[in-house]
């Protein structure tokens, strides 16, 4: 964040001082709130299983096959081609083609020969196909409806043309990969071309755009009155339904992120949200030369091109990946991350582009206010996250002890920025030095810790033991930033007339920041690449389905599901002995039941005071390393480090940076002091401490509101029907397939199975179409008394909890 007081910025790429803004920025935040609020509602509906993924497909079919074609037909008929600025359209298309071929060529060069064609096709489509209609159109409408309403029509022109030009190339690569994977390889080139053409023609966007253009000339730009209301009804239903379906489609997608997709995901998100908008803007600046209009129009179009480039990836790319069954993990996870990362980028971009001129004083004040406000909110989320960490007792284990140090550094950085907001305006040398030391010592620490955490994961990936003493990493995490800050204070010279903490000591501070950032990026990136190439003793396999909302996503060995976790204590030497204890406990439960004569079977609830199955569940919860969450944390923070390093290098090599540089500074301010939001989202919602007690409390409140005269044991007809059907036709087969005898006490055994095993069984036998329906099915069985938890403590969950059939 460098906005020095003597910054010299020309008006070559911005509006002159007396030019009115070409955007309605006051309407942008309500539009973003509307869009992402509806997306959040859809996500909650899917996460709470109110609408299952199978049911969501019906809404998706309505959106893609009825509402969207009607919307395209309406706008193509009414489109005024006389107001189209064709050089702008060619600029966007050339930018998309450039990004498409850059991603394609790089992928073909570096990807594995076995899968490079599918990756080249789908990754190129991912980087160029934007969510123009569901998310992009409302944003453009809010910004330009009153000032440049003709900009709205470019959404309908750019999207179908790029689909007809670029997507067929991607489809061709996927068909080539499909042909290479076949053993007989009977398909010829003509067949591949035919399949690609058919895919393009079947796309409702392409088909309806062609039909709409034909009727544009037949109907003379007017929809007949007898069909106008019908078309409007379908077209108007698109917005809310599409956004709600987008939220539904995000549920569980991050759970498909595997260890081999980390680096690819970073590069794709960077290409979509950073490279694409920059190339779009520069292409408009380069190719658009309108001598009949003012320079304001060119500036407005270049700004619009930048905003268009920030639009996130469309959900249809995930449909293509599912259709070909290729690269589904990267595409679906990237769609979710790009959608939510695009919101702050769009808002900051639009807000900065409305600033009529760049007086350094108000810009520094605005930057300081943004940092201050973000720090306050982030501080609250970090206090919550650290409280959860202590209450769950995870702070004693590795790698959580390093994560706790990161959270402490983030808290100190927020406190330092809050203090800086008051101290910097006072004439106190001691206050400036102390506050700066606190602020930048802790901020540099937040830069270093992601690399150290990723490095610790690499050291622990074999055997579960850290190869070095944890104290060395802790000293490095605090000592290196403290040393850099001390050197800067000793050798640096304070810049006069500046309140920007990032430029308080001028160029030397910028160089120090660049060195720290480069070190952490290299360490974190190298460690993440090492994780993607190595193994975790068959444990580091997949980020689980509910990774962001607290479900267990730790590493599960395929051969022995009852012994997959090892508690990571602070002393690495104890890990092996603890591992042996868990193995002995599991062996005692599974093997001794056949050797030790039991005196009875557990009844409605486990009668053993020290139930071994309950102890195993608790042991598994306490031993959860949450490696996948740590990888996701390092991934997101590494992206923010790349943005900070780009900012530093931009300033060092370009002293007249322009408006986009300032946008980058505001983005860096948000990610530097808003790291608490990321930490809270990943670690602040502990399942067993937050989610399950909250659900249990809400359930008890719901039942307490029911009339007392209502019988407690009465269940609905559909629950009774499900239980009767299961008991009569499927129970015996279920017992044979998944129920096992396990010892739960000294002389007690129980016929149990895991909740995740029942979900898999329901999917295999066809009683459920997806995991959401299987979870509802198991819940109905529990409500009907057919199954129950071993200690009756939990409801039915798709997790490694023990249940029994009554």
SULKAPE-V39733 format. One record per residue. N is the residue number from 0. SS is DSSP state (@ for helix, = for strand, . for the rest). D_LAST is the distance of its C-alpha to the last C-alpha in Angstrom with 2 decimals. Layout:
N_SS_D_LAST / N_SS_D_LAST
This chain:
0_._63.05 / 1_._66.79 / 2_._68.94 / 3_._72.11 / 4_._74.70 / 5_._77.28 / 6_._75.06 / 7_._77.20 / 8_._75.35 / 9_._77.31 / 10_._76.66 / 11_._76.59 / 12_._72.93 / 13_._72.39 / 14_._73.79 / 15_._77.06 / 16_._77.09 / 17_._78.20 / 18_._75.89 / 19_._73.21 / 20_._69.62 / 21_._68.38 / 22_._64.76 / 23_._63.08 / 24_@_61.13 / 25_@_60.20 / 26_@_57.96 / 27_@_56.20 / 28_@_53.75 / 29_@_52.54 / 30_@_52.16 / 31_@_50.14 / 32_@_48.01 / 33_@_47.45 / 34_@_46.56 / 35_@_44.29 / 36_@_42.77 / 37_@_41.64 / 38_@_40.44 / 39_@_38.42 / 40_@_36.88 / 41_@_35.85 / 42_@_34.44 / 43_@_32.39 / 44_@_31.09 / 45_@_30.01 / 46_@_28.65 / 47_._26.57 / 48_._25.28 / 49_._27.07 / 50_._28.77 / 51_._27.25 / 52_@_29.63 / 53_@_29.49 / 54_@_30.45 / 55_@_33.12 / 56_@_34.82 / 57_@_35.87 / 58_@_37.63 / 59_@_39.17 / 60_@_40.56 / 61_@_42.09 / 62_@_43.70 / 63_@_45.12 / 64_@_46.10 / 65_@_47.28 / 66_@_47.91 / 67_@_49.52 / 68_@_51.77 / 69_@_52.97 / 70_@_53.75 / 71_@_55.67 / 72_@_57.54 / 73_@_58.64 / 74_@_59.91 / 75_@_61.60 / 76_@_63.51 / 77_@_64.61 / 78_._65.35 / 79_._68.91 / 80_@_70.06 / 81_@_73.29 / 82_@_71.63 / 83_._69.85 / 84_._71.24 / 85_@_70.91 / 86_@_71.75 / 87_@_68.73 / 88_@_66.52 / 89_@_67.99 / 90_@_67.45 / 91_@_63.72 / 92_@_63.45 / 93_@_65.46 / 94_@_63.27 / 95_@_60.11 / 96_@_61.73 / 97_@_62.82 / 98_@_59.38 / 99_@_57.84 / 100_@_60.24 / 101_@_60.10 / 102_@_56.32 / 103_@_56.61 / 104_@_59.37 / 105_@_57.81 / 106_@_54.49 / 107_@_56.27 / 108_@_58.18 / 109_@_55.43 / 110_._52.24 / 111_._51.10 / 112_._52.88 / 113_._49.63 / 114_._48.42 / 115_@_51.54 / 116_@_52.19 / 117_@_48.79 / 118_@_49.01 / 119_@_52.58 / 120_@_51.77 / 121_@_48.64 / 122_@_49.85 / 123_@_53.17 / 124_@_51.53 / 125_@_49.29 / 126_@_52.43 / 127_@_54.35 / 128_._52.10 / 129_=_51.64 / 130_._49.42 / 131_@_52.55 / 132_@_51.37 / 133_@_48.13 / 134_@_49.12 / 135_@_52.78 / 136_@_54.31 / 137_@_53.21 / 138_@_54.60 / 139_@_57.89 / 140_@_58.18 / 141_@_57.82 / 142_@_60.43 / 143_@_63.02 / 144_._62.78 / 145_._65.69 / 146_._67.78 / 147_._67.25 / 148_@_65.30 / 149_@_66.49 / 150_@_64.23 / 151_@_61.19 / 152_@_62.34 / 153_@_62.25 / 154_@_58.44 / 155_@_58.69 / 156_@_61.40 / 157_@_60.15 / 158_@_56.55 / 159_@_57.26 / 160_@_60.27 / 161_@_58.38 / 162_@_55.58 / 163_@_58.15 / 164_@_60.02 / 165_@_57.56 / 166_@_54.18 / 167_@_55.64 / 168_@_56.77 / 169_@_53.29 / 170_@_51.82 / 171_@_54.46 / 172_@_53.41 / 173_@_49.77 / 174_@_50.93 / 175_@_53.05 / 176_@_50.08 / 177_@_48.05 / 178_@_51.00 / 179_@_51.35 / 180_@_47.69 / 181_._48.12 / 182_._49.32 / 183_._51.62 / 184_._53.03 / 185_._54.34 / 186_._54.57 / 187_._58.08 / 188_@_59.32 / 189_@_60.02 / 190_@_56.41 / 191_@_55.30 / 192_@_57.87 / 193_@_56.73 / 194_@_53.07 / 195_@_54.14 / 196_@_56.36 / 197_@_53.63 / 198_@_51.20 / 199_@_53.86 / 200_@_54.71 / 201_@_51.07 / 202_._50.72 / 203_@_50.88 / 204_@_52.90 / 205_@_55.63 / 206_@_55.68 / 207_@_55.94 / 208_@_58.50 / 209_@_60.75 / 210_@_60.36 / 211_@_61.00 / 212_@_64.16 / 213_@_65.46 / 214_@_64.98 / 215_@_66.46 / 216_@_69.81 / 217_@_69.34 / 218_._68.37 / 219_._70.76 / 220_._68.19 / 221_._66.96 / 222_._63.83 / 223_._64.80 / 224_@_64.08 / 225_@_62.05 / 226_@_59.40 / 227_@_59.73 / 228_@_57.10 / 229_@_54.61 / 230_@_55.12 / 231_@_55.04 / 232_@_51.76 / 233_@_50.03 / 234_@_51.86 / 235_@_51.10 / 236_._47.36 / 237_@_47.35 / 238_@_47.65 / 239_@_44.59 / 240_@_42.33 / 241_@_43.42 / 242_@_42.89 / 243_@_39.43 / 244_@_38.52 / 245_@_40.01 / 246_@_37.62 / 247_@_34.65 / 248_@_35.93 / 249_@_36.07 / 250_._32.35 / 251_._31.20 / 252_._34.64 / 253_@_35.51 / 254_@_32.45 / 255_@_34.37 / 256_._37.13 / 257_=_37.45 / 258_@_39.75 / 259_@_42.47 / 260_@_43.01 / 261_@_44.11 / 262_@_47.86 / 263_@_47.85 / 264_@_46.06 / 265_@_48.68 / 266_@_51.53 / 267_@_50.21 / 268_@_49.61 / 269_@_53.06 / 270_@_54.63 / 271_@_53.02 / 272_@_53.49 / 273_@_56.63 / 274_@_58.66 / 275_@_58.22 / 276_@_59.51 / 277_@_62.41 / 278_@_63.56 / 279_@_63.28 / 280_@_65.46 / 281_@_68.00 / 282_@_68.33 / 283_@_69.19 / 284_@_71.70 / 285_@_73.19 / 286_@_73.37 / 287_._73.78 / 288_._77.42 / 289_._78.19 / 290_._81.84 / 291_._81.71 / 292_._79.13 / 293_._79.02 / 294_@_77.35 / 295_@_74.81 / 296_@_73.32 / 297_@_72.97 / 298_@_71.35 / 299_@_68.94 / 300_@_68.01 / 301_@_67.45 / 302_@_65.19 / 303_@_63.28 / 304_@_62.96 / 305_@_61.47 / 306_@_58.87 / 307_@_58.04 / 308_@_57.44 / 309_@_54.85 / 310_._52.56 / 311_._49.24 / 312_=_47.97 / 313_._46.77 / 314_._43.13 / 315_@_44.57 / 316_@_45.26 / 317_@_41.52 / 318_@_41.43 / 319_@_44.22 / 320_@_42.41 / 321_@_39.23 / 322_@_41.44 / 323_@_43.06 / 324_._39.98 / 325_._42.33 / 326_._42.41 / 327_@_39.46 / 328_@_38.58 / 329_@_42.04 / 330_@_42.68 / 331_@_39.52 / 332_@_39.60 / 333_@_43.34 / 334_@_43.04 / 335_@_40.85 / 336_@_43.09 / 337_@_46.32 / 338_@_45.29 / 339_@_44.69 / 340_@_47.61 / 341_@_49.93 / 342_@_49.62 / 343_@_51.58 / 344_@_54.02 / 345_@_54.81 / 346_@_55.29 / 347_@_57.50 / 348_@_59.44 / 349_@_60.19 / 350_@_61.12 / 351_@_63.52 / 352_@_65.05 / 353_._66.11 / 354_._68.15 / 355_._71.71 / 356_._73.30 / 357_._72.51 / 358_._74.18 / 359_@_72.71 / 360_@_72.67 / 361_@_70.20 / 362_@_68.11 / 363_@_67.79 / 364_@_66.94 / 365_@_64.24 / 366_@_62.80 / 367_@_62.81 / 368_@_61.10 / 369_@_58.34 / 370_@_57.72 / 371_@_57.77 / 372_@_55.35 / 373_@_52.87 / 374_@_53.06 / 375_@_52.13 / 376_@_48.97 / 377_@_48.02 / 378_@_48.57 / 379_@_45.95 / 380_@_43.30 / 381_@_44.21 / 382_@_43.92 / 383_@_40.39 / 384_@_39.51 / 385_@_40.98 / 386_@_39.18 / 387_@_35.83 / 388_@_36.96 / 389_@_37.77 / 390_@_34.71 / 391_._32.43 / 392_._34.63 / 393_@_35.24 / 394_@_38.98 / 395_@_39.20 / 396_._38.19 / 397_._39.88 / 398_._40.54 / 399_@_39.54 / 400_@_42.52 / 401_@_44.82 / 402_@_43.01 / 403_@_43.52 / 404_@_47.21 / 405_@_47.31 / 406_@_45.82 / 407_@_48.43 / 408_@_51.17 / 409_@_50.03 / 410_@_50.10 / 411_@_53.59 / 412_@_54.79 / 413_@_53.70 / 414_@_55.35 / 415_@_58.43 / 416_@_58.76 / 417_@_58.38 / 418_@_61.11 / 419_@_63.23 / 420_@_63.31 / 421_@_65.27 / 422_@_67.18 / 423_._68.63 / 424_._70.69 / 425_._72.31 / 426_._75.25 / 427_._73.66 / 428_@_74.01 / 429_@_71.83 / 430_@_69.12 / 431_@_69.20 / 432_@_69.00 / 433_@_66.16 / 434_@_64.07 / 435_@_64.75 / 436_@_63.75 / 437_@_60.43 / 438_@_59.80 / 439_@_60.75 / 440_@_59.65 / 441_@_56.09 / 442_@_56.35 / 443_@_57.55 / 444_@_54.63 / 445_@_52.19 / 446_@_54.03 / 447_@_53.71 / 448_@_50.11 / 449_@_48.41 / 450_@_50.43 / 451_@_49.64 / 452_@_45.88 / 453_@_45.96 / 454_@_48.15 / 455_@_45.76 / 456_@_42.92 / 457_@_45.21 / 458_@_46.01 / 459_._42.35 / 460_._41.18 / 461_._41.54 / 462_._39.97 / 463_._38.80 / 464_._41.92 / 465_._44.72 / 466_._47.96 / 467_._50.09 / 468_._49.84 / 469_@_48.12 / 470_@_51.15 / 471_@_53.39 / 472_@_51.41 / 473_@_51.28 / 474_@_55.06 / 475_@_55.60 / 476_@_53.46 / 477_@_55.60 / 478_@_58.81 / 479_@_59.76 / 480_@_59.49 / 481_@_61.30 / 482_@_64.03 / 483_@_64.53 / 484_@_64.74 / 485_@_67.25 / 486_@_69.42 / 487_@_69.39 / 488_@_70.51 / 489_@_73.27 / 490_@_74.68 / 491_._73.81 / 492_._76.07 / 493_._74.78 / 494_._75.34 / 495_._77.26 / 496_._76.10 / 497_._72.47 / 498_._69.27 / 499_._67.01 / 500_@_65.33 / 501_@_64.90 / 502_@_68.68 / 503_._69.85 / 504_._71.49 / 505_@_72.40 / 506_@_72.37 / 507_@_71.59 / 508_@_68.35 / 509_@_67.51 / 510_@_68.16 / 511_@_66.04 / 512_@_63.13 / 513_@_63.50 / 514_@_63.48 / 515_@_60.31 / 516_@_58.55 / 517_@_59.71 / 518_@_58.56 / 519_@_55.04 / 520_@_54.77 / 521_@_55.90 / 522_@_53.55 / 523_@_50.51 / 524_@_51.26 / 525_@_51.96 / 526_@_48.80 / 527_@_46.63 / 528_@_48.38 / 529_@_47.77 / 530_@_44.05 / 531_@_44.04 / 532_@_45.81 / 533_._44.07 / 534_._40.62 / 535_._38.19 / 536_._37.16 / 537_._34.89 / 538_._33.35 / 539_._35.49 / 540_._34.24 / 541_=_33.22 / 542_._33.09 / 543_._29.50 / 544_._28.59 / 545_._28.60 / 546_._31.50 / 547_._33.32 / 548_._30.59 / 549_._28.97 / 550_._26.26 / 551_._26.49 / 552_._29.25 / 553_._30.35 / 554_._31.20 / 555_._28.52 / 556_._29.61 / 557_._28.47 / 558_._28.44 / 559_._26.28 / 560_@_23.82 / 561_@_22.74 / 562_@_26.34 / 563_._28.03 / 564_._29.44 / 565_._32.11 / 566_._33.02 / 567_._36.48 / 568_._38.36 / 569_._41.90 / 570_._43.30 / 571_@_42.93 / 572_@_43.55 / 573_@_40.25 / 574_@_38.15 / 575_@_38.34 / 576_@_37.34 / 577_@_34.36 / 578_@_33.35 / 579_@_33.53 / 580_@_31.36 / 581_@_28.55 / 582_@_28.94 / 583_@_28.77 / 584_@_25.61 / 585_@_23.87 / 586_@_25.32 / 587_@_24.16 / 588_@_20.51 / 589_@_20.61 / 590_._23.30 / 591_@_23.44 / 592_@_20.01 / 593_@_21.90 / 594_._25.01 / 595_._24.01 / 596_._22.55 / 597_._19.44 / 598_._19.12 / 599_=_15.40 / 600_=_11.87 / 601_._10.47 / 602_._8.40 / 603_._7.35 / 604_._10.16 / 605_._12.47 / 606_._14.99 / 607_._17.65 / 608_._20.53 / 609_._21.41 / 610_._18.20 / 611_@_19.63 / 612_@_17.15 / 613_@_18.03 / 614_@_21.61 / 615_@_21.50 / 616_@_20.44 / 617_@_23.24 / 618_@_25.60 / 619_@_25.11 / 620_@_25.86 / 621_@_28.90 / 622_._30.15 / 623_._30.13 / 624_._33.72 / 625_._33.59 / 626_@_36.28 / 627_@_35.90 / 628_@_36.46 / 629_@_39.53 / 630_@_40.84 / 631_@_40.48 / 632_@_42.26 / 633_@_45.08 / 634_@_45.37 / 635_@_45.89 / 636_@_48.23 / 637_@_50.24 / 638_@_50.90 / 639_@_52.27 / 640_@_54.41 / 641_@_55.89 / 642_@_56.87 / 643_@_58.54 / 644_@_60.41 / 645_@_61.61 / 646_@_62.94 / 647_@_64.84 / 648_@_66.38 / 649_@_67.25 / 650_@_69.26 / 651_@_70.93 / 652_@_72.25 / 653_._72.84 / 654_._74.56 / 655_._74.54 / 656_._70.83 / 657_._70.59 / 658_@_67.86 / 659_@_65.04 / 660_@_65.54 / 661_@_65.00 / 662_@_61.81 / 663_@_60.62 / 664_@_61.57 / 665_@_59.49 / 666_@_56.53 / 667_@_56.99 / 668_@_57.22 / 669_@_53.88 / 670_@_52.08 / 671_@_53.83 / 672_@_52.97 / 673_._49.81 / 674_@_47.91 / 675_@_45.67 / 676_@_44.09 / 677_@_43.03 / 678_@_41.77 / 679_@_39.79 / 680_@_38.23 / 681_@_37.06 / 682_@_36.27 / 683_._36.26 / 684_._32.79 / 685_._30.53 / 686_@_26.88 / 687_@_25.43 / 688_@_28.50 / 689_@_29.37 / 690_@_27.08 / 691_@_23.64 / 692_@_25.19 / 693_@_27.19 / 694_@_24.29 / 695_@_22.41 / 696_@_25.68 / 697_@_26.32 / 698_@_22.90 / 699_@_23.58 / 700_@_27.07 / 701_@_25.90 / 702_@_23.62 / 703_@_26.46 / 704_._28.83 / 705_._26.95 / 706_._28.41 / 707_._27.09 / 708_._27.16 / 709_._24.49 / 710_._21.24 / 711_._18.57 / 712_._15.66 / 713_._17.66 / 714_._16.71 / 715_._19.15 / 716_@_19.66 / 717_@_19.19 / 718_@_15.68 / 719_@_14.84 / 720_@_16.71 / 721_@_14.99 / 722_@_11.44 / 723_@_13.05 / 724_@_14.99 / 725_@_12.33 / 726_@_10.17 / 727_@_13.56 / 728_@_15.55 / 729_@_13.94 / 730_@_10.47 / 731_@_12.32 / 732_@_14.89 / 733_@_12.75 / 734_@_11.28 / 735_@_14.95 / 736_@_16.36 / 737_@_14.70 / 738_._12.01 / 739_=_14.04 / 740_=_14.15 / 741_=_15.65 / 742_=_17.16 / 743_._16.44 / 744_._18.87 / 745_._21.78 / 746_._19.99 / 747_=_16.28 / 748_=_14.32 / 749_=_11.04 / 750_=_9.74 / 751_=_10.36 / 752_=_12.32 / 753_=_14.70 / 754_@_14.77 / 755_@_18.14 / 756_@_16.98 / 757_@_14.59 / 758_@_17.63 / 759_@_19.91 / 760_@_17.86 / 761_@_17.78 / 762_@_21.51 / 763_@_22.22 / 764_@_20.77 / 765_._22.41 / 766_._19.63 / 767_._21.28 / 768_._24.94 / 769_._24.89 / 770_@_22.87 / 771_@_23.21 / 772_@_21.66 / 773_@_18.80 / 774_@_18.25 / 775_@_18.33 / 776_@_15.93 / 777_@_13.27 / 778_@_14.22 / 779_@_13.77 / 780_@_10.20 / 781_@_9.63 / 782_@_11.96 / 783_._10.33 / 784_._7.02 / 785_._5.35 / 786_=_5.50 / 787_=_7.27 / 788_=_10.22 / 789_._10.64 / 790_._12.97 / 791_._12.10 / 792_._15.66 / 793_._15.66 / 794_._14.79 / 795_._14.06 / 796_._17.17 / 797_._18.93 / 798_._19.53 / 799_._18.97 / 800_._16.18 / 801_=_13.20 / 802_=_9.64 / 803_=_6.36 / 804_=_3.79 / 805_._0.00
